[in-house]
Amino acid sequence: MLWRRLLAARRKRHDRLRWLLSLLLAMTVAGCLALAAGQAPWLQPGGGDLIALAFDSSPTMRAALTRMELAIAEARRTIAEADSGSRFTLGADPTPLTSAEALLALSGSVEPEAVEADLEPAIPSGDAAYLFTDGVSDWRPITDPATATRTVSVLAPARNAGIVLFVTRPAPSHEAKPEALLEVLTTDSADASSPVRTELTVADSETIRIRRQLELPPGDRFTALIDIAGFAPGPVVARLQTPGDVFPLDDRATLVAARTAGSARVVRPKSERHLFVQTRSRASFDDSAVARAFAADPSVEVVAVHSETDETDGETATGTPAVTPGDRDSATEPLSADVAIFHRTAPAGLMALPSLFLDPPDALPAGGLSPAEAGSQGQRRINRIDADHPILAGVSLLGLPATISARELDPRCRPLATAGDLTAIAVCDPADPASPPVSSFDPALPLTARSVVIAFDLDLSPLSQRPDLAALLQNATEWLATVDTGTGEPASTGLHDTINLQNERATRINDSNLNPVPAGRFAEVTRDTRTLALAGLLLASIEAITFFRGLTV
């Protein structure tokens, strides 16, 4: 009996220790899992701030979902580091949420908000606002000036190849023969030096007509003219397949109605436009890419060429009087022209005719640009364009190298393409001749008609080897010859059909104004959560092992 009582007492103490050990392990497991789920923002000292969390709505945030996932992880870190009692708003929704509610909302799938191009989201006012963006687009949400705003970079450079231009247009020498202009742009992370390999296919409604393997250096582009005269009626689809591509939105482009009943649906100019050309040297003009483009364009006709070096007794080599059509100082109108082209020269008198200035001389003002500063020319790349203007329809200029002189822009003019702070292409609206001049550089040359200035040498630019030059010149002459009806409708360029045109800015997914996220940042954001979760699972495994071995209950 004594031994039985002694063994019973020892067994009770042993069971009590097993029960306490089991309870301790269970509480530790539950605590680790709870901390991993919520990161315990309620344990932080202080409190009471209203914090707005806003996520970039641009398409590049969908690049392989990496950037949006990183933005959500950074937002969770912000919530975890906030003071106790803080409230949070997500996007443009003004509803304040507790830290637990905000974490729960962020635990699901967060998609970039759909915002119209001409509208910016309004972020609710509060004590602080965090803007999570990759810095590629022009996303600039409206914030209260009294709110302390911080931009958080979620840029993760990656590989991409995309179709940035796919349009139909008539072939220059065969008006009834349609062709398509296709342009592919590649990009890659900053530390990648190998070429981007991609497969391009072009298919009609029946079969794949073109299949080509491309190897392009990062940042380079591939341009091709495709004869679609033999394609089947219906849409024409171009596709890219690129290993490691993170941005699929620009991998497909479609010519919706490239052909109808065997002929392309192309908007033709309403009438032929007559051009008068004034050039510094007839030989330099005849050998230029501009002359070849005009000669191949069936929508224009060069009616006369006036060369400064070929004048003889007041007449040009073509036998016409050496005056410019539309010159106010001329007694008679020597010929009928719609547009005046000034090739490396500028008019001496006042112009009443729409004018296109091509590489104007540095010493003379031309069409709204002042004389260039001496010794200010520099090789730059065009980095900003007004893609909505009809002159640039079907023309790809971003990244184009050009040697441009520094000039002042007339207040009546606006730039269409710029390289840093220098104007590469500008358009100028007409002014009332009776109104006082507003130009600070040459009041003797008021703008009495529309003008377009291409302020760099086209022959020394890669544009001379690309079909974009013909499109640019055709657009410019069409815009200059179009009479403004006051309806506000843009002039028809006569170049493109209904297309699915991709945004080149989105394709350049790494061209950001922010610094990339440091390597391993995503792992750092979620490291504490994963550590706590693994600790909880490990303790649960230990409890299971001790239970089956009889050490715990």
C-alpha positions, 0 to 999 in steps of 0.5 A: 500500500505504501509503495502504491501511494508513493508511485501515485503521488509521483505520477500526479506530479509528472502528469502536472509537468507534462500538462504545463509543458503542453500548455506552454508550447500551445500558447507559444505556437498560437502567439507566433502564428498571431504575430505572423498574421498581424505583425502586432502593430498594436504593440507600437507606442504612441498613436492617433495618426491618420495615414493615407496609403496610395498605389500607382495606377499605371500599367507598369505596376502590373509588370509580372505583379512584382512591383504591386506585390512589393508595394503591398509589402511596403504598405504592410511594413508602414502599418506595422511601424505606425504608432498604436491607434493610427488609422489608414485609408487606401487609395482614394477611399476616405474610409478610415481603417484600423491597422487590423482592417487595413492589413486584412484589406491588403491581404487580398488582391490589390489591383491598380485603380482605373483612372482616366488619363486626364484625371488624377486620384485625390488622396484623402487628407490626413497626417501623412501620405505614402505614395507607392510607385515605380516612377515610370508613368506620370502618375501624380495623385492630388494631395493636400499640401498640409499632408506630409507626403512621402514617395516610396519606390517599388521599382524593380528593373526587369526585361521586356520587349513590346510592340510600340508602333503598328500602323498601315499606310500606303506605300510611297511609290505604289498608291494602291499597295498597302504596307504596315509599319511595325516597331519593336522596343526592348528593355532590360535590367540595368546590370544585363548586357546580353541581348534580348531574344524575342520571336516576332510573328505576324498573322492574318485571319488564315495563317502566320505570314511572318515568323522572325527571331530577333536579338536586340540590345537592351534599349534598342528597337527593330523597325520593319515595313511589311507588305500586306497586299497578299494578306487575307482580308480581316485583322492582322495581328503581331505577337511577341514571345520573349523569355523572361518578359515581365510585361505582357500588355505590349506583346500583341498589337492588331490592325483591326481593319487592315484590309477590306475586300482586298484593299487596305482602308487608308484615309487618303488626303483630300487633295494633292498639296503643292509645295514650294521649296527654298533651299540654300543649295539645289545640289544639297536638297536633291541629295537629301532624304527630304527630297527623296521622301517628297518624290516618293509621296503621291500626296504632294507635288514640288512645283518649284525649287528656289536655290540661293546659289543658283539665282541668275538675273533674278530668276531661279534655275527653274525659270521662275522669279526668285521670290517666295510664294506668299511673300508680302513684298512680292508684287505678283504671285509667281505660282500657286503653292499650299506650303512653303518648305525652307531647307536650311534657310529662312525667308527674308520677308514676311510670310503669309504662307504655311511654312515648314522649316527644316534645319534652319540656319543658326544665325537666322530666326525661323518660324518662331525659333530665335537664332541659335546661341553660338557653340551650343550644339550638342548631341542629345536624345529626344526624351519627350513628345506630344504623341497626341498631335497629328504631326506625330501620328505614326511617328516614333521619335523617343530615344532618337539622337539629334544634334540640336541648337539652343534657341528660344521659343516664341510664346505662340509656339509649342514644342512637339518634341524636346531633348532635355531643355532643347526644342527639336520640333515645334509648331506655331499658330498664326497671329493677327498681323495687326496685333503687336509682335510678342516675340522677344527675339525678332519683332520684324518677323511676325507669324502670319501663318502656321509653321512647323520647325524641325530644328535638327539635320535630318540627313545626319539623324537615324530618322533619314533611314527610317520610314518615320521620316516620310510619315513626319513630312506627310503629317506636317504638310497635311497639317499646314495645308489644313484650314482650321474650321473651328470645330477643334477636330484634328486634321487627318494625317492620311497615314494610319488605319484603326490600330491598337497602338501601345504606349511606348512609355509603358514599354520602357518599364525601367525608365523611372525617375526613382532609384530601384529597390535595393536587392533583397528588399522584398525579402526584408519586408516579409522576413519577420513574418516568415520567421514567426510563422516558421517558429510557430510551425516548428514548435507545433512539430515539437509538441506533436513529437513529444506527445507521441513519445509520451512527454506531453499530453 
